[in-house]
Amino acid sequence: MKQRFNTLDLQVALHELSVCFSGCRVTNIYDINNKTYLIKLHKPESKAVILIESGIRIHCTEFDWPKNMIPSGFSMKMRKHLRSRRLEKVCQVGIDRIADLQFGSGEAAYHLIVELYDKGNILLTDHEFTIISVLRPRTDENSDVKFTVREKYPFHLAKQHENLTMDKVREIVNNAKENEDLKKFLTFNLSYGAPLIEHCLSQADFPDKCIIGKNFNPNTDTEKLYHALLLGENIIQKLKNEIHPGYIITKKTKAVKLEKSKELENEEVVTYDEFHPYLFKKFESGSYIEFQSFDKAVDEFFSKLESQKLEIKELTQNKEAVKKLENVKKDHQRRLEELKLSQTEDEIRANLIEYNLELVDKAIFLVNNAVANQLDWDEIAEIIKEAQEEEHEVALAIKDLKLEINHIVLELEDPEFEDGILCKKVEIDLGMNAFRNSRRYYESKKHSIVKEQKTIDAGDKV
């Protein structure tokens, strides 16, 4: 989701503010929070409110934003110097995301400089651009320039516009590295912004994923790129010279709503995803809302942003709750199936022991007798192996020794089983005779039936 202005957004927003509100006087200034301020303007035939959010946006607003009851120190400073002064000029500083709003003229002029890059900042200066008040005092790490009271605002650091020429494009492309993404590279090196660059490349039929050295050849495709970027220049000039419709790109979010009746209902919510001053090619076939101006589109976008975030959060939480409920149901069903299988297995084992009572008792006696004679476990295993080689019936039935838990594993058969000969390995407790081992499996089945009923009852509550 787009949440802040890019360079093109700022250029268009400042043009609209300049055309519509130059000459208006400041009647008051309010703060919504420590980053967001409202400048109330009026002239005989109209009123307006400019909203400034440090690092994010600047535009006119018709939304009734909640104001702090007690104005901040920065608000009071702006009130002192700007109230009753006319908005004389609105412009961009170079091609950076910096706006300069001039109130008053001559030596009585004051400038409100709004930075929309990085963490953002708002600075109030006099007519010579000496800083009077600053929202976020700081020192630039790269240039060691101080943004503090009584310092001059460093306009010389701002990037300046350069005319787009074939030589300039060739120079940019020559600095690119092999296998670099063309769109990302141009976004970093030009002030167009990613959406406009993507639009230009798409209009010139460059592939969606254009990689330098693969599907973009610097030797043969640079001229084609130059003409594509000229289209971007034309769009910028058009947007800077007239009030152009603005667009909000919407998206549909599928979510699950959980009603109080616990009925589940699929719900599709349309939310705002991005705002743009131009309908770029990638959005033409999608879902969007057109507004009379970019200013109105941005105001609508941000005025609904918080409520839509809360709505999406609620729907997402409901979706997660439903997912958890489904997982609980699946787990519940899995446990029921495991219990039913356990009951079937216990009954089969009990029946096999009953059918082979004599064989099971002989096996129990054989192993217990060896243990009573204090034979080593390895020796017992060796004796059984030798007996198996001699085709001893009881020894052949013994498949594993678990003497550490006083158990053995027998392979028992039921030739009269309804689906043919049944052969299954059954674990036998050496501390019980064959009959008691059989009863043990029947009791385990009964216990499993009780657990199954409890699980069913718990599932009904869910």
C-alpha positions in Angstrom: 0.0 0.0 0.0 1.3 3.4 -1.0 1.5 5.8 2.0 3.6 8.7 1.0 4.2 11.2 -1.9 6.8 10.6 -4.5 8.4 13.4 -6.6 5.7 13.4 -9.2 3.0 13.5 -6.6 4.6 16.5 -5.0 4.9 18.4 -8.2 1.3 17.9 -9.1 0.0 18.7 -5.6 2.1 21.9 -5.4 0.8 23.0 -8.8 -2.8 22.5 -7.7 -2.2 24.4 -4.4 -0.5 27.3 -6.3 -3.4 27.6 -8.8 -6.2 27.3 -6.3 -5.0 29.0 -3.2 -2.3 31.6 -4.0 -3.5 34.9 -2.6 -5.4 33.3 0.3 -4.6 34.6 3.8 -3.8 32.4 6.8 -6.5 32.6 9.5 -5.2 29.9 11.9 -2.9 26.9 12.3 -3.6 23.7 14.1 -1.8 20.5 14.8 -3.3 17.0 14.6 -0.2 15.3 16.1 3.5 16.1 16.3 4.0 15.5 12.6 0.7 16.7 11.0 -0.5 20.4 10.8 -3.5 22.2 9.3 -3.2 25.7 7.8 -6.6 27.4 7.5 -6.8 29.8 4.6 -9.5 32.2 3.3 -10.2 34.8 0.7 -13.4 36.6 0.1 -15.0 34.0 -2.1 -13.5 30.8 -0.6 -12.0 29.0 2.3 -9.5 26.1 2.4 -7.4 24.0 4.7 -3.9 22.8 3.7 -2.8 19.6 5.5 1.0 19.0 5.9 2.3 15.7 7.3 6.1 15.8 7.7 7.7 13.2 5.5 4.4 12.0 4.0 2.2 14.5 2.1 0.9 18.0 1.5 -2.5 18.8 0.0 -5.8 20.6 0.5 -8.3 18.8 2.7 -12.0 18.9 3.2 -12.0 16.2 5.9 -12.8 17.3 9.4 -9.6 16.1 11.1 -9.4 16.0 14.9 -7.3 18.8 16.3 -5.2 18.9 19.5 -6.9 20.9 22.2 -3.7 22.6 23.2 -1.5 23.7 20.2 2.1 22.6 20.2 5.1 25.0 20.5 5.7 24.6 16.8 2.1 25.5 16.0 2.3 28.6 18.2 5.5 29.6 16.4 3.8 29.3 13.0 0.7 31.2 14.2 2.9 34.0 15.4 4.7 34.5 12.1 2.2 33.3 9.5 -1.3 34.3 10.7 -2.9 36.9 8.5 -0.2 36.7 5.8 -1.1 35.8 2.3 0.1 32.6 0.6 2.2 34.2 -2.2 4.0 31.3 -3.8 4.1 27.5 -3.7 7.0 25.7 -5.4 9.2 22.7 -5.3 12.9 23.0 -4.3 14.8 21.7 -7.2 13.5 18.2 -8.0 13.7 17.0 -4.4 10.7 16.1 -2.4 10.8 19.5 -0.7 8.1 22.1 -0.8 8.5 25.8 -0.2 5.4 27.8 0.8 6.0 31.6 0.9 3.7 33.7 3.1 4.0 37.4 2.7 6.4 39.3 0.4 9.6 41.3 0.5 11.4 41.5 3.8 8.1 40.6 5.6 8.1 37.2 3.9 8.3 33.9 5.7 8.9 30.4 4.2 7.5 27.1 5.4 9.7 24.4 4.0 8.3 20.9 4.1 10.6 17.9 3.5 8.8 14.7 2.4 11.9 12.5 2.1 13.4 10.2 4.8 11.9 11.0 8.2 10.7 14.3 7.0 10.8 17.8 8.5 9.1 21.1 8.6 11.1 24.4 8.9 10.0 28.0 9.3 12.4 30.6 7.9 12.5 34.3 7.4 12.8 36.0 4.0 16.6 35.2 3.9 15.9 31.5 4.7 17.4 31.8 8.1 15.7 29.1 10.2 13.4 30.5 12.9 11.8 27.2 14.1 12.3 23.6 13.1 10.1 20.6 13.9 13.1 18.1 13.9 16.5 19.7 14.5 19.2 17.5 13.0 22.6 17.5 11.3 23.0 16.0 7.8 25.4 13.0 8.0 26.7 13.4 4.4 27.2 17.2 4.2 27.5 18.0 8.0 25.0 20.8 7.4 22.9 21.7 10.5 19.1 22.1 10.3 18.8 24.2 13.5 17.6 27.6 14.5 19.6 30.6 13.2 21.2 28.4 10.4 20.6 29.1 6.7 18.5 26.5 4.9 20.9 24.7 2.5 19.1 25.1 -0.9 22.4 24.4 -2.6 22.1 20.7 -1.6 18.9 20.2 -3.6 19.1 18.3 -6.8 18.3 20.4 -9.9 16.4 19.5 -13.0 18.5 18.5 -16.0 17.0 18.4 -19.5 16.6 14.9 -20.8 19.0 14.3 -23.8 20.2 11.3 -25.7 23.7 11.8 -24.2 22.2 12.0 -20.7 20.3 8.7 -21.2 23.4 7.1 -22.7 25.5 8.2 -19.7 23.0 6.8 -17.3 22.8 3.4 -19.1 26.6 3.2 -19.3 26.8 3.4 -15.5 24.5 0.4 -15.1 25.8 -3.0 -14.2 25.2 -6.3 -16.0 22.0 -8.1 -14.8 20.6 -5.0 -13.1 16.9 -4.4 -13.2 16.3 -1.6 -15.6 13.2 -0.2 -13.9 14.9 -0.1 -10.4 18.1 1.4 -11.9 16.2 4.2 -13.6 14.0 4.9 -10.5 17.2 5.4 -8.6 18.8 7.7 -11.2 15.8 9.7 -12.3 13.2 11.7 -10.4 10.2 10.3 -12.2 9.2 7.8 -9.6 8.7 4.0 -10.2 5.1 4.2 -11.5 5.9 6.7 -14.3 9.1 4.8 -15.3 7.2 1.5 -15.4 4.5 3.2 -17.5 7.1 4.6 -20.0 8.8 1.2 -20.3 5.5 -0.5 -20.8 4.3 2.0 -23.5 7.6 1.4 -25.4 7.0 -2.4 -25.2 9.9 -3.2 -23.0 9.3 -6.5 -21.1 7.9 -6.4 -17.6 11.1 -7.7 -16.1 13.7 -5.8 -18.1 17.3 -6.9 -17.2 20.3 -5.0 -18.5 22.4 -7.3 -20.6 19.7 -9.9 -21.1 16.5 -8.4 -22.6 17.9 -4.9 -22.7 21.0 -4.3 -24.9 22.7 -0.9 -24.0 24.1 -0.7 -27.6 20.8 -1.1 -29.5 18.1 -0.2 -27.0 19.3 3.1 -25.6 17.6 5.2 -28.3 14.3 3.3 -27.7 14.7 4.0 -24.0 15.3 7.7 -24.7 12.1 8.0 -26.6 10.2 6.1 -23.9 11.5 8.5 -21.2 10.5 11.5 -23.4 7.0 10.3 -23.0 7.5 10.6 -19.2 8.8 14.2 -19.6 5.7 15.1 -21.6 3.4 13.6 -18.9 5.3 15.6 -16.2 4.9 18.9 -18.2 1.2 18.2 -18.8 0.6 17.5 -15.1 2.5 20.6 -14.0 0.6 22.9 -16.4 -3.0 21.9 -15.8 -5.4 20.5 -13.2 -5.5 16.8 -14.0 -7.9 14.1 -12.7 -6.5 12.1 -9.8 -6.9 8.4 -9.3 -7.3 6.0 -6.4 -6.3 2.4 -7.2 -8.5 0.0 -5.3 -8.2 -3.7 -4.5 -10.6 -6.3 -3.3 -9.7 -8.1 -0.1 -11.3 -11.5 0.5 -11.9 -12.1 4.1 -14.2 -14.2 6.3 -16.6 -12.5 8.6 -17.5 -14.3 11.8 -21.0 -13.3 13.0 -22.2 -13.6 16.6 -24.4 -16.6 15.5 -21.1 -18.3 14.6 -22.2 -18.6 11.0 -19.4 -18.1 8.5 -19.9 -15.8 5.6 -17.5 -14.9 2.8 -17.0 -11.2 2.5 -15.2 -9.1 -0.1 -14.0 -5.7 0.9 -12.9 -3.0 -1.5 -10.0 -0.9 -0.1 -7.8 1.9 -1.3 -4.3 0.7 -2.3 -2.6 3.5 -4.1 -3.1 7.1 -5.3 -1.7 8.6 -8.5 -2.0 11.9 -10.5 -2.1 9.9 -13.7 -3.8 6.7 -14.8 -0.7 4.6 -15.7 -1.0 1.7 -18.1 -0.7 -1.0 -15.5 -3.8 0.3 -13.8 -6.0 0.9 -16.8 -7.5 -2.6 -16.8 -7.8 -2.8 -13.0 -10.2 -1.3 -10.5 -9.9 2.5 -9.8 -11.8 5.6 -8.8 -11.4 8.8 -10.8 -11.5 12.2 -9.0 -11.8 15.8 -10.3 -8.2 16.5 -9.2 -5.2 14.7 -7.6 -5.7 16.8 -4.5 -9.2 15.4 -4.0 -8.0 11.9 -4.6 -5.3 12.2 -2.0 -7.6 13.7 0.5 -10.1 10.9 0.1 -7.4 8.3 0.2 -5.9 9.4 3.5 -9.2 10.3 5.2 -10.3 6.7 4.7 -6.9 5.1 5.3 -7.2 4.6 9.1 -10.8 3.3 9.0 -9.9 0.9 6.2 -6.9 -0.3 8.1 -9.1 -1.1 11.1 -11.6 -2.8 8.9 -9.0 -4.9 7.2 -7.4 -5.7 10.6 -10.8 -6.9 11.9 -11.5 -9.0 8.8 -8.0 -10.5 9.0 -8.5 -11.3 12.6 -11.8 -13.0 11.8 -10.1 -14.9 9.0 -7.4 -16.1 11.4 -10.1 -17.1 13.9 -11.9 -19.1 11.3 -8.6 -20.7 10.2 -7.9 -21.7 13.8 -11.5 -23.1 14.1 -11.0 -25.1 10.9 -7.7 -26.4 12.3 -9.4 -27.4 15.6 -12.1 -29.2 13.6 -9.5 -31.0 11.5 -7.5 -32.0 14.6 -10.8 -33.1 16.3 -11.6 -35.3 13.3 -8.1 -36.7 13.2 -8.3 -37.7 16.8 -11.6 -39.4 16.3 -10.3 -41.4 13.4 -7.2 -42.3 15.4 -9.4 -43.5 18.3 -11.6 -45.6 16.0 -8.5 -47.1 14.4 -7.1 -47.8 17.9 -10.4 -49.6 18.9 -10.3 -51.8 15.8 -6.6 -52.6 16.3 -7.1 -53.5 20.0 -10.0 -55.8 19.2 -8.0 -57.5 16.5 -5.1 -58.0 18.8 -7.3 -59.4 21.6 -9.0 -61.8 19.2 -5.6 -63.0 17.9 -4.4 -63.7 21.4 -7.6 -65.6 22.2 -7.2 -67.7 19.0 -3.5 -68.4 19.9 -3.8 -68.7 23.7 -1.6 -71.8 24.0 1.1 -70.4 21.7 1.2 -67.1 23.6 1.5 -68.8 27.0 4.3 -71.0 25.7 6.2 -67.9 24.4 5.7 -66.1 27.8 6.9 -69.2 29.7 9.9 -69.6 27.4 11.2 -66.0 27.8 10.3 -65.7 31.5 12.2 -69.0 32.1 15.3 -67.6 30.4 15.1 -64.4 32.4 14.6 -66.4 35.6 17.8 -68.3 34.9 19.6 -64.9 34.8 20.6 -65.2 31.2 22.0 -62.1 29.5 19.5 -60.4 27.1 21.8 -61.0 24.2 22.1 -64.7 25.2 18.3 -65.0 25.2 18.1 -63.4 21.8 20.8 -65.8 20.5 18.9 -68.9 22.0 15.7 -67.8 20.3 17.5 -67.2 17.0 18.9 -70.8 17.1 15.5 -72.2 17.9 14.1 -70.3 14.9 16.7 -71.9 12.7 15.5 -75.3 13.9 11.9 -74.3 12.9 10.7 -74.2 16.5 7.0 -73.1 16.4 7.1 -70.8 19.5 10.5 -69.3 18.6 9.3 -68.5 15.0 6.4 -66.5 16.5 8.7 -64.3 18.5 9.6 -61.2 16.3 11.1 -58.8 18.9 12.3 -58.7 22.5 11.5 -55.6 24.5 12.9 -56.9 27.8 13.7 -53.3 29.1 9.9 -52.9 29.5 9.2 -56.7 30.1 7.4 -57.1 26.7 7.9 -59.3 23.7 6.4 -59.0 20.2 4.7 -62.0 18.7 3.4 -62.5 15.1 0.0 -64.2 15.5 -2.3 -65.6 12.8 -6.0 -66.2 12.5 -6.7 -68.5 9.5 -10.4 -68.3 10.0 -10.6 -64.5 9.6 -13.5 -63.5 7.3 -11.3 -61.7 4.8 -8.7 -64.5 4.7 -5.7 -65.3 6.9 -5.0 -62.5 9.3 -1.4 -62.1 10.4 -0.4 -59.2 12.8 2.4 -58.4 15.3 1.1 -58.2 18.8 2.9 -56.8 21.9 2.7 -59.1 24.9 3.2 -58.2 28.5 5.5 -60.9 30.2 3.9 -60.1 33.6 0.5 -61.5 32.5 -0.7 -64.8 31.0 -2.2 -65.0 27.5 -5.8 -64.5 28.8 -5.0 -61.4 30.8 -3.1 -59.9 27.8 -6.2 -60.4 25.8 -8.3 -58.7 28.5 -5.8 -55.8 28.5 -6.5 -55.1 24.9 -10.3 -55.3 25.4 -10.0 -52.8 28.3 -7.8 -50.5 26.1 -10.6 -50.6 23.5 -13.3 -49.7 26.2 -11.1 -46.8 27.4 -10.7 -45.6 23.8 -14.5 -45.6 23.4 -14.9 -43.4 26.5 -12.2 -41.0 25.1 -14.0 -41.0 21.7 -17.3 -39.9 23.4 -15.6 -37.2 25.3 -13.9 -36.0 22.1 -17.3 -35.9 20.4 -18.8 -33.9 23.3 -15.9 -31.4 23.2 -16.3 -31.1 19.4 -20.0 -30.2 19.8 -19.0 -27.3 22.1 -16.6 -26.0 19.5 
